[in-house]
Amino acid sequence: MSMLSNVRDCITQDQELTSDFIRLAQDTVLMAHLVECDLVPFSGLYLPHFRKMSIKGKKAVIEHLKSFNAICEQVLSNGKSLKDSAALTWYALRKFDLHFPSDLFNHIKDNDVIEVYDRTNVQLFRNFRFFEMSSYTLEDLLCRSWTELFKREKMEHTESIIETCKRFYSKEVTTVTPLSHVGIHRIEESDSPFYYKMDAVIKYLAPIYDKQRYPCGFIAIESANLVCEQPTGRLAEELLQNYYARMAIASI
C-alpha cells in the first residue's frame, strides 16, 4: 500500500470518528434534556479538543459515549427515570460488569453526584447531577484532562481520596467508607464558559471489583452545590460567545 493510500485511509478514518462523536454527543444531550439538564455537546463543529486527540484516544471517547448512551437507553426501556441515580448507577455497573459492596445502594440518593473511576483515575461513568454542576461542554469533559479543567482549594481532600483508594486496592478496606468528616471542599472550573464554583462533600467512597473480584476502581457519592451566580440572558450569551471564540482560536 502506498504512502498516499495510507494518508487517505487515515483521513477517512478520522472523518468517520469525528462524525460518530458528533452524533453520539448530540444523542447524550437529548438524554440530558429529558431530565432538564442543560448540557452542550461541543463549542463548535471544529471540535478543537477531540480533533487534537490520537486515533486511539478518539476511539476511546466514542466507546465511552456509546456505553453511556446505552446505559441511559436501558434505564428508559425498563421504565425508570434518568433522574433515578440509583437505577442509572446500577445499570452502569452492570454494563461494565463491575461488582461492589452489597449495601452500596443504601447510600445513594437522587440528588447525589455519582462518579465511577478506574484505577488510573479515568472516569467511567457519572450521573446527570454531575453535569448540572458544570458549565463545560461534553467535549471538554471527555477530551481534556481533569487537571486542566478544575482546581481545588485544599489538596488534603485529594489526599484523603488517594489514601482511601490505596486501602481499597490492598483489600484492607472492602466496605462503603464515609468521608464526610473531611468536610466541604471548593472546586472551581479553570477554563469554562461561566467559571462555576461549587462546594462538595464526599459522602462515601466504595471499592469496585472486576469479574475476578480484583479491586479495579472506586465509586464516589457526593453532595454538591453551586456557590456562584449562574449567568442568564444577554450576559450568559456574551460569556458563551467569548468561550466559543477562545475555543475556535485553540483549534487553529
Solvent accessible surface area in square Angstrom, and as a share of the most:
residue,aa,sasa,rsa
1,M,176,0.79
2,S,64,0.41
3,M,159,0.71
4,L,103,0.51
5,S,37,0.24
6,N,71,0.36
7,V,72,0.41
8,R,145,0.53
9,D,77,0.40
10,C,76,0.46
11,I,93,0.47
12,T,67,0.39
13,Q,61,0.27
14,D,37,0.19
15,Q,112,0.50
16,E,102,0.46
17,L,17,0.08
18,T,10,0.06
19,S,67,0.43
20,D,43,0.22
21,F,0,0.00
22,I,36,0.18
23,R,120,0.44
24,L,10,0.05
25,A,0,0.00
26,Q,84,0.37
27,D,51,0.26
28,T,1,0.00
29,V,14,0.08
30,L,114,0.57
31,M,20,0.09
32,A,0,0.00
33,H,97,0.43
34,L,114,0.57
35,V,8,0.05
36,E,151,0.68
37,C,4,0.02
38,D,131,0.68
39,L,10,0.05
40,V,48,0.27
41,P,25,0.16
42,F,22,0.09
43,S,13,0.08
44,G,17,0.16
45,L,116,0.58
46,Y,72,0.28
47,L,0,0.00
48,P,1,0.01
49,H,24,0.11
50,F,0,0.00
51,R,115,0.42
52,K,138,0.58
53,M,52,0.23
54,S,71,0.46
55,I,58,0.29
56,K,170,0.72
57,G,17,0.16
58,K,6,0.02
59,K,93,0.40
60,A,62,0.48
61,V,10,0.05
62,I,6,0.03
63,E,97,0.43
64,H,36,0.16
65,L,3,0.01
66,K,86,0.36
67,S,19,0.12
68,F,5,0.02
69,N,7,0.04
70,A,35,0.27
71,I,1,0.01
72,C,0,0.00
73,E,94,0.42
74,Q,70,0.31
75,V,0,0.00
76,L,68,0.34
77,S,93,0.60
78,N,80,0.41
79,G,72,0.69
80,K,97,0.41
81,S,57,0.37
82,L,6,0.03
83,K,113,0.48
84,D,41,0.21
85,S,4,0.03
86,A,30,0.23
87,A,12,0.09
88,L,0,0.00
89,T,0,0.00
90,W,104,0.36
91,Y,22,0.08
92,A,0,0.00
93,L,1,0.01
94,R,134,0.49
95,K,98,0.42
96,F,62,0.26
97,D,68,0.35
98,L,18,0.09
99,H,56,0.25
100,F,50,0.21
101,P,15,0.10
102,S,118,0.76
103,D,57,0.30
104,L,0,0.00
105,F,53,0.22
106,N,110,0.57
107,H,43,0.19
108,I,12,0.06
109,K,119,0.50
110,D,86,0.45
111,N,99,0.51
112,D,5,0.02
113,V,7,0.04
114,I,0,0.00
115,E,17,0.07
116,V,1,0.01
117,Y,29,0.11
118,D,36,0.18
119,R,94,0.34
120,T,103,0.60
121,N,99,0.51
122,V,81,0.47
123,Q,10,0.05
124,L,46,0.23
125,F,1,0.00
126,R,6,0.02
127,N,2,0.01
128,F,7,0.03
129,R,43,0.16
130,F,19,0.08
131,F,9,0.04
132,E,67,0.30
133,M,12,0.05
134,S,16,0.10
135,S,18,0.11
136,Y,6,0.02
137,T,4,0.02
138,L,3,0.01
139,E,1,0.00
140,D,2,0.01
141,L,11,0.05
142,L,29,0.14
143,C,20,0.12
144,R,20,0.07
145,S,61,0.40
146,W,75,0.26
147,T,126,0.73
148,E,83,0.37
149,L,0,0.00
150,F,30,0.12
151,K,112,0.48
152,R,92,0.34
153,E,109,0.49
154,K,101,0.43
155,M,119,0.53
156,E,91,0.41
157,H,6,0.03
158,T,33,0.19
159,E,100,0.45
160,S,29,0.19
161,I,30,0.15
162,I,86,0.44
163,E,95,0.43
164,T,9,0.05
165,C,11,0.06
166,K,121,0.51
167,R,91,0.33
168,F,0,0.00
169,Y,45,0.17
170,S,75,0.48
171,K,106,0.45
172,E,121,0.54
173,V,20,0.11
174,T,70,0.40
175,T,82,0.48
176,V,16,0.09
177,T,23,0.14
178,P,77,0.49
179,L,11,0.05
180,S,59,0.38
181,H,146,0.65
182,V,42,0.24
183,G,27,0.26
184,I,109,0.55
185,H,3,0.01
186,R,66,0.24
187,I,16,0.08
188,E,30,0.14
189,E,4,0.02
190,S,42,0.27
191,D,37,0.19
192,S,0,0.00
193,P,6,0.04
194,F,43,0.18
195,Y,103,0.39
196,Y,15,0.06
197,K,80,0.34
198,M,19,0.09
199,D,32,0.17
200,A,2,0.02
201,V,30,0.17
202,I,8,0.04
203,K,49,0.21
204,Y,50,0.19
205,L,1,0.01
206,A,0,0.00
207,P,0,0.00
208,I,0,0.00
209,Y,24,0.09
210,D,40,0.21
211,K,130,0.55
212,Q,140,0.62
213,R,131,0.48
214,Y,119,0.45
215,P,1,0.01
216,C,25,0.15
217,G,0,0.00
218,F,12,0.05
219,I,0,0.00
220,A,6,0.05
221,I,1,0.00
222,E,15,0.07
223,S,40,0.26
224,A,5,0.04
225,N,92,0.47
226,L,40,0.20
227,V,67,0.39
228,C,37,0.22
229,E,162,0.72
230,Q,99,0.44
231,P,23,0.15
232,T,105,0.61
233,G,59,0.57
234,R,200,0.73
235,L,100,0.50
236,A,14,0.11
237,E,89,0.40
238,E,91,0.41
239,L,55,0.28
240,L,42,0.21
241,Q,93,0.41
242,N,87,0.44
243,Y,0,0.00
244,Y,49,0.18
245,A,53,0.41
246,R,88,0.32
247,M,8,0.04
248,A,35,0.27
249,I,123,0.63
250,A,38,0.29
251,S,42,0.27
252,I,180,0.91
